[in-house]
Amino acid sequence: GIQVEQSPPDLILQEGANSTLRCNFSDSVNNLQWFHQNPWGQLINLFYIPSGTKQNGRLSATTVATERYSLLYISSSQTTDSGVYFCAVRTSGTYKYIFGTGTRLKVLA
Amino acid sequence: DVKVTQSSRYLVKRTGEKVFLECVQDMDHENMFWYRQDPGLGLRLIYFSYDVKMKEKGDIPEGYSVSREKKERFSLILESASTNQTSMYLCASRDGFDSPLHFGNGTRLTVT
């Protein structure tokens, strides 16, 4: 089955710094989403981005489907950005999403 | 905005009890999911429902059953709770195959 790898596994930033999180996947995908899991455990939908680039405030994401990766950019990070970031993909012919192992981000004040 | 509501944030049950976890979505979504999340194991799919009364087993259905009598509600049932079912349970819904997943707040279940 498809493999989904995220890097880095852990990241510590000072408030105000920028960062790039990466999601690599081993096969063609129909759907790709980025989620933020906050310290209370809720998974918040950041981007639905099977291809192309999207922006939402300080966050943006790019998926290059032909090269099988997606990037999540966080600019001017804030302490509320702390948590775990997951990418999840779905391939054709299946209803399932496969989740990556996540990037744990800690933003220090 | 899509709202997916799980009935409890925290739940403590005893071994052997029958446990019901409820999930309700307000957007008339076709598909609903139950996941569990454990440290080091990530999110694992328990059950999927693609329509009312329709369901498919996910990757770890053993010890669980589900019910979807109405489109907006998807229930996860632990027939006889065991300590290895202590976990974070997450419900999600989506409108169709090419639509984003939306998650509820999660239920932290402890079985003692």
Boltz contact constraints between the chains, C-beta under 6 A:
constraints:
  - contact:
      token1: [A, 33]
      token2: [B, 100]
      max_distance: 6.0
  - contact:
      token1: [A, 41]
      token2: [B, 88]
      max_distance: 6.0
  - contact:
      token1: [A, 41]
      token2: [B, 106]
      max_distance: 6.0
  - contact:
      token1: [A, 42]
      token2: [B, 105]
      max_distance: 6.0
  - contact:
      token1: [A, 43]
      token2: [B, 103]
      max_distance: 6.0
  - contact:
      token1: [A, 45]
      token2: [B, 100]
      max_distance: 6.0
  - contact:
      token1: [A, 45]
      token2: [B, 102]
      max_distance: 6.0
  - contact:
      token1: [A, 48]
      token2: [B, 100]
      max_distance: 6.0
  - contact:
      token1: [A, 95]
      token2: [B, 48]
      max_distance: 6.0
  - contact:
      token1: [A, 99]
      token2: [B, 42]
      max_distance: 6.0
  - contact:
      token1: [A, 99]
      token2: [B, 43]
      max_distance: 6.0
  - contact:
      token1: [A, 101]
      token2: [B, 42]
      max_distance: 6.0
